Amino acid sequence: MAYFIQSVDERTNLAGTNRLEVLLFSLGKDDTTDRQEVYGINVFKVREVMQMPDITHAPDMPDSVEGMTSLRGTMVPVVNLPKFCGLNISNKPQILIVTEYNKHMQGFLVHSVENILRLQWNDIKVPPPMMSDRLGGLVTAVTELQDGRIAMIMDVEKVLAETAHFAQEESYFEEVSSLDGQGYTILFADDSSVARSQIERTLDHMGVAHVSAMNGAEAWTKLKEIASRAETTGLPVSDYIQAILTDVEMPEMDGYVLTIHIKNDLRFAGIPVIMHSSLSAEANMSLGHGVGADAYVAKFEPLELSNKLVEILKGNETPALEDSSS
């Protein structure tokens, strides 16, 4: 079995519609609970799905990393997802989901894949706090399927952060640009606890105040509250916040729709929107430009994020969607 889903061009048609396509998969029956739960991942991140290829085991790998495999000449690290999740699975996973983040490929071993569903982001909800606490932030959203099952959307960024150590060490933040004492405030939105932590650490090192939101809907609510406060005081919104940083994939309202709301509301005129995503730069630049975003920054790159924010906040570039990694 080896197949892929759609081309990027076909998937870009979903931008701005608050819809996404989710690949459903299983990690197998947990012998401890005797249950087989269903998980999901955004199809936009999936390159292909195949039977487990030959894997070369290497020393000094994290426990859940099986090793690496060669896919058409590209060396791809392979993560055993049931093992990473701490599940007690008797049958070894045999399916490899190949994903791409920030132009890097990685594979996730799973037990089986089901099908692809097209969903509305507003049908995808933030998980209950009890679930978030128990799973350590691994499940970033949940949705109810037509057959009554609950599908859990996995925070793959957390998996990558813990297996590849993306932007976790203090050294990642030591050389970020400083704006300390200049009175800047940024509102940012991201449903990943790993990404929110990284953003907060970056902004703290920069000396920039921040307001956080867990998804686009919460960010839009907070932005409207700020706009109302500004109207009451007779001050422009730009006196309260100077930039908005948004993830793309978020439950209830994605980053594309959030950006459209911001750009269509004259109260936020002149406030730049920066998209911050682990999806490929080329795809996001095109999509973000279509909804009016001013810049794009790849995740897990604190230095690039700080440099782009300095450029944006100091007005050293004209509003145009640019790839900070170029």
C-alpha positions in Angstrom: 0.0 0.0 0.0 1.4 3.4 -1.0 -0.8 6.3 -1.8 -1.1 10.0 -1.3 -4.0 12.2 -0.8 -4.1 15.4 -2.9 -1.8 18.0 -4.4 -1.1 21.1 -2.5 -2.9 23.1 -5.2 -6.1 21.1 -4.6 -5.8 21.5 -0.8 -5.3 25.3 -1.0 -8.9 25.6 -2.0 -9.8 25.0 1.6 -8.0 28.2 2.7 -10.3 30.8 4.1 -13.3 28.4 4.3 -12.6 27.3 7.9 -12.5 23.7 6.7 -9.9 21.0 6.8 -9.4 17.4 5.8 -8.4 14.9 8.5 -6.7 11.5 8.0 -8.1 9.1 10.6 -5.9 6.4 12.0 -5.6 4.0 14.9 -2.7 3.2 17.2 -4.1 -0.3 17.9 -6.0 -1.9 20.8 -4.5 -0.9 24.2 -4.2 -4.1 26.2 -4.6 -2.0 29.4 -8.0 -0.5 28.5 -9.1 -3.0 25.8 -10.0 0.0 23.6 -9.0 1.1 20.2 -9.3 4.9 19.9 -9.3 6.9 16.7 -6.9 9.8 16.1 -6.6 12.3 13.3 -4.0 14.5 11.6 -4.5 17.3 9.1 -4.1 15.9 5.6 -2.1 19.0 4.6 0.8 17.7 6.7 0.7 14.2 5.1 2.9 13.3 2.2 2.0 9.7 1.8 0.9 6.5 3.6 2.6 3.2 3.1 3.3 -0.3 4.5 6.2 -0.1 7.0 9.5 -0.1 5.0 12.8 -1.4 6.2 14.0 0.7 9.1 17.7 1.1 10.1 18.1 1.3 13.8 20.6 3.7 15.1 22.2 4.3 18.6 21.4 7.2 20.9 17.9 7.7 19.6 14.9 8.6 21.8 13.1 5.5 23.0 10.1 5.9 20.7 12.2 6.6 17.6 12.6 3.3 15.8 15.4 4.6 13.5 15.4 5.9 10.0 14.3 4.8 6.5 15.2 6.0 3.0 12.3 7.3 0.9 13.4 8.0 -2.6 16.9 9.0 -1.3 15.6 11.1 1.6 16.5 9.9 5.1 13.4 10.0 7.2 13.3 9.4 11.0 10.6 7.0 12.1 8.6 7.5 15.4 6.7 4.6 16.9 3.5 6.6 17.8 1.9 4.0 20.1 5.2 3.7 22.0 5.4 7.5 22.2 1.9 7.7 23.6 2.7 5.1 26.2 0.1 2.6 25.0 0.4 -1.1 25.7 0.0 -2.6 22.2 0.6 -6.2 21.5 0.6 -6.0 17.7 3.5 -4.0 16.2 2.4 -1.1 14.0 2.7 -1.8 10.3 1.6 1.5 8.6 3.9 4.5 8.1 2.4 8.0 7.8 5.0 10.2 6.2 4.6 13.9 7.1 6.3 17.2 6.4 7.0 20.1 8.7 9.2 23.1 7.9 10.5 21.2 4.8 11.6 18.3 7.0 10.1 14.8 6.6 9.4 12.3 9.3 7.4 9.1 9.6 4.9 8.0 12.2 4.2 4.3 12.7 0.5 3.5 13.4 -1.6 0.4 13.5 -4.0 1.3 10.6 -5.6 4.1 8.7 -9.3 4.6 8.1 -10.3 7.3 5.7 -10.2 11.0 5.1 -12.9 13.3 6.4 -13.6 16.9 5.4 -14.6 18.8 8.5 -15.4 22.3 9.6 -13.0 23.8 12.1 -15.9 25.0 14.2 -16.9 21.3 14.6 -13.5 20.6 16.1 -13.3 21.6 19.8 -10.7 22.2 22.4 -10.4 19.1 24.5 -11.7 19.1 28.1 -9.0 20.2 30.6 -9.0 16.8 32.3 -8.1 15.2 29.0 -5.4 17.8 28.3 -3.9 17.2 31.7 -3.9 13.4 31.4 -2.4 13.3 27.9 0.1 16.0 28.6 -1.2 18.2 25.8 -0.7 15.5 23.2 -4.4 15.9 22.0 -4.9 19.4 20.7 -8.5 19.1 19.6 -11.5 16.6 19.5 -14.4 16.1 17.2 -17.4 13.7 17.2 -17.7 11.4 14.1 -21.0 10.5 12.5 -20.8 7.0 14.1 -20.6 8.5 17.6 -16.9 7.9 18.1 -14.7 10.7 19.4 -11.7 11.4 17.1 -8.7 13.0 18.8 -6.6 15.4 16.7 -3.0 14.8 17.7 -0.5 17.6 18.4 2.2 16.3 16.2 4.4 19.4 17.0 4.6 18.0 20.6 5.8 14.7 19.3 8.4 16.4 17.2 9.5 18.7 20.0 10.0 15.8 22.4 11.7 13.4 19.9 13.7 16.0 17.9 14.1 18.5 20.7 12.9 21.4 18.5 13.6 24.7 20.2 13.6 23.4 23.8 17.2 24.3 24.9 17.9 27.7 26.3 20.6 28.2 23.6 17.8 28.5 21.0 16.7 31.8 22.6 20.0 33.4 23.5 20.5 35.4 20.3 17.0 36.6 19.7 16.6 40.2 18.8 15.7 42.5 21.7 13.0 45.1 21.8 13.1 45.5 25.6 11.8 48.7 27.0 10.1 49.8 23.7 6.5 49.1 24.9 5.5 46.6 22.3 2.6 44.1 22.8 1.8 41.2 20.6 -1.3 39.0 20.6 -0.6 35.4 19.5 -2.8 32.4 18.9 -1.8 28.7 18.8 -3.5 25.5 19.9 -0.3 23.7 20.5 1.0 24.0 24.1 4.6 23.4 22.7 4.3 26.2 20.3 2.7 28.6 22.8 5.6 27.9 25.2 8.1 28.6 22.5 6.4 31.8 21.5 6.2 33.0 25.1 9.9 32.2 25.7 10.9 34.1 22.5 8.8 37.2 23.3 10.1 37.2 26.9 13.7 37.1 25.7 12.8 39.9 23.4 11.2 42.0 26.1 7.9 42.1 24.3 4.6 41.9 26.2 2.1 39.4 25.0 -1.5 38.2 25.1 -2.1 34.6 24.3 -5.1 32.6 22.9 -5.5 28.9 22.4 -7.3 29.1 19.0 -8.6 31.6 16.4 -12.0 31.9 18.0 -10.5 32.9 21.4 -8.1 35.3 19.7 -10.9 37.0 17.8 -12.9 37.4 21.0 -9.9 38.9 22.7 -9.2 41.2 19.8 -12.8 42.5 19.8 -12.5 43.2 23.5 -9.3 45.2 22.9 -11.1 47.1 20.1 -14.0 47.9 22.4 -11.6 49.1 25.1 -9.9 51.3 22.6 -13.2 52.8 21.4 -14.1 53.6 25.0 -10.8 55.3 25.7 -10.7 57.1 22.3 -7.4 55.5 21.4 -6.5 53.5 18.3 -6.2 49.7 18.7 -2.6 50.0 17.8 -1.9 51.7 21.1 -2.9 48.3 22.8 -1.3 45.8 20.4 1.2 46.3 17.6 1.1 42.9 15.8 -0.8 39.7 15.7 0.9 36.3 15.4 -1.3 33.3 14.4 -1.0 29.6 13.8 -2.8 28.2 10.8 -4.5 25.0 12.1 -6.6 25.7 15.2 -10.0 24.3 16.4 -13.2 26.4 16.1 -11.5 29.1 13.9 -8.3 28.6 11.8 -5.7 31.2 11.2 -6.9 32.0 7.7 -10.4 32.9 8.8 -9.0 34.8 11.8 -6.8 36.8 9.4 -9.8 37.6 7.1 -11.8 38.9 10.1 -8.9 41.1 11.2 -8.2 42.5 7.7 -11.9 43.2 7.1 -12.3 45.1 10.3 -11.2 48.8 10.0 -10.5 49.0 13.7 -7.4 46.8 13.1 -6.2 48.7 10.0 -2.4 48.9 9.9 -1.8 46.1 12.5 0.3 43.4 10.8 -0.7 39.8 10.9 2.2 37.2 10.8 1.4 33.6 10.1 3.4 31.1 12.2 3.2 27.6 11.0 4.9 24.2 10.7 3.4 23.7 7.3 5.7 24.2 4.3 6.7 27.8 3.6 5.7 27.7 -0.1 2.2 26.6 0.6 1.6 29.0 3.5 3.0 32.0 1.7 0.5 31.5 -1.1 -2.4 30.8 1.1 -1.5 33.6 3.6 -1.2 36.1 0.8 -4.7 35.2 -0.4 -6.2 36.2 3.0 -4.1 39.2 3.6 -1.3 38.1 5.9 1.7 40.4 6.1 4.4 37.8 6.7 5.1 34.1 7.3 7.5 32.6 9.9 8.3 28.9 10.3 7.8 27.3 13.7 10.7 26.1 15.9 12.9 29.0 14.7 13.0 31.6 17.6 15.8 33.6 16.0 13.9 33.9 12.7 10.7 34.8 14.6 12.4 37.5 16.6 14.1 39.0 13.5 10.8 39.1 11.6 9.0 40.7 14.5 11.7 43.4 14.7 11.3 44.2 11.0 7.5 44.3 11.3 7.3 46.3 14.4 9.9 48.8 13.4 8.4 49.2 10.0 11.5 48.3 8.1 9.6 46.5 5.3 6.5 47.2 3.2 3.5 45.0 3.9 4.1 42.0 1.7 4.1 38.3 2.4 7.7 37.3 2.9 9.3 34.0 3.8 11.7 34.8 6.7 13.7 31.6 6.0 14.7 32.9 2.6 
